[in-house]
Amino acid sequence: MTNKQKQIEISKRLETAPDAIVQEVLDYLIEFERKTAEEQKRIIALREILVEKRDLLLRLGQ
């Protein structure tokens, strides 16, 4: 999926999302933009790890 296609899909979803969710997405993007490039890389890497290891983390939490 291209970046443009992703943007279109996000826009479609935001049109029907509750205001609180739209605000949360906006707040996240604003905060992310305020981070340095290095901090942004770390955030992305951490999210990828959490997604990849989700099942393991859930088992450990039980």
Secondary structure, 3 states (H helix, E strand, C coil): CCHHHHHHHHHHHHHHCCHHHHHHHHHHHHHHHHCCHHHHHHHHHHHHHHHHCHHHHHHHHC
